[in-house]
Amino acid sequence: MKQFYSILTGIAVCLMLSIPAQAEAQLDVPRGSQMAKVSQRVGISDITIVYSRPSVNNREIWGKLVPYGMNNLGFGTAKESPWRAGANENTTIKFSDDVTVEGKPLNAGKYGLHMIINPDNTVTVIFSKNHQAWGSYFYNPADDALRVDVSMKDAPHAEQLTYLFNDVDATSAVATLHWEKKQIPFKIGVDVPNIVLADIRNKLENAPGFQRQTWEQAAAYSLNNGGDMEEALGWINGTIEGMFFSEKNFGNLSTKAQILNKLNRTAEADAIMDEALGMATVFEAHGYGRQLIGQGKKEKAMEVFKMNAKKHKGEWPVDYGLARAYSAVGNYDAALKHLKIAATRAPDAFNKNAIATNMTKLEKGEDIN
């Protein structure tokens, strides 16, 4: 029995001696270069960069701490390595959908992000299919999904390496590495309309497809973003005369009319729009009249605003609409007359102030549209 306890004691001592070495490598303790994540949505697509943030710490960065060109780092399997574009593990960039980088196509997915810094301020940005390696020690050019060449720019000092997204618009964003007094930007483009339309088609086949408003939204998006008009017509018809739901309203009928116009079926479009106007609220008719003025269809706009005034006599904002119609055709006296009536019916300070501003314009002989 004593021998048995001696064996157990010996095992316990061995375990106690081995635990600290194992645990030390697994403890979650703060790093000198803290990890960070930055994301940007373009359309419905997400771009995410995960990286570690080293500090300048009075060191010479470009060409020294970050050496120029490809280098043998003295560890790992790579004979020549680019910069890891950060610190610690692989800097990664993830795209939820296919994109372009500096105009070159790149599939959706997660990539290791590396950079080759050159003394002439040019930079090769590398997107590697190997995103799980530590740093660039195991970099293999055979894993490259894409390389693009960009220019480094001068910038205000940034003590900690930072990635940010700037110059964001409806279909693109510029991702920028900013460290010390340099920035490395690369433009990411997204085919937003086609990605959204593909997502719409998928959703219409599932639970969202059992709601009328979803089909209306799909048709309107396709109409305004270069979609297939025959497909959009099918979607909007589904809301008007579909098997599971059907409802005629100003919204879906006016959308159908716009789609028919794009298909050059103008007679059908006009008939549908006349039907829609019969269902329009005072504000829907007012909005359509303003839309016609914007399209340069001044006489048609006048008809709509007069119809709205007759149908909704004395309501806000019918006289404001008539003022806009008369102003559009150059009859500023009639416009001013209706604008003065509108001023007595304006529901809030915002509209009262807008009317006052437009009165001044009319008195100067200026169009208020």
Sequence and secondary structure as in RCSB ss.txt:
>XXXX:A:sequence
MKQFYSILTGIAVCLMLSIPAQAEAQLDVPRGSQMAKVSQRVGISDITIVYSRPSVNNREIWGKLVPYGMNNLGF
GTAKESPWRAGANENTTIKFSDDVTVEGKPLNAGKYGLHMIINPDNTVTVIFSKNHQAWGSYFYNPADDALRVDV
SMKDAPHAEQLTYLFNDVDATSAVATLHWEKKQIPFKIGVDVPNIVLADIRNKLENAPGFQRQTWEQAAAYSLNN
GGDMEEALGWINGTIEGMFFSEKNFGNLSTKAQILNKLNRTAEADAIMDEALGMATVFEAHGYGRQLIGQGKKEK
AMEVFKMNAKKHKGEWPVDYGLARAYSAVGNYDAALKHLKIAATRAPDAFNKNAIATNMTKLEKGEDIN
>XXXX:A:secstr
 HHHHHHHHHHHHHHHHHHHHHHHHH     SSEEEEEEEEETTEEEEEEEEE B TT  TBTTTB SS B  SS
SS SSB B SSSSS  EEEESS EEETTEEE SEEEEEEEEE TTSEEEEEEES  SSSTTTT  GGGEEEEEEE
E EEEEEEEEEEEEEES  SSEEEEEEEEEEEEEEEEEE  HHHHHHHHHHHHHTSGGGGSHHHHHHHHHHHHHT
T  HHHHHHHHHHHHH SS     HHHHHHHHHHHHHTT HHHHHHHHHHHHTT  HHHHHHHHHHHHHTT HHH
HHHHHHHHHHHTTT TTHHHHHHHHHHHTT HHHHHHHHHHHHHH  SHHHHHHHHHHHHHHHTT    
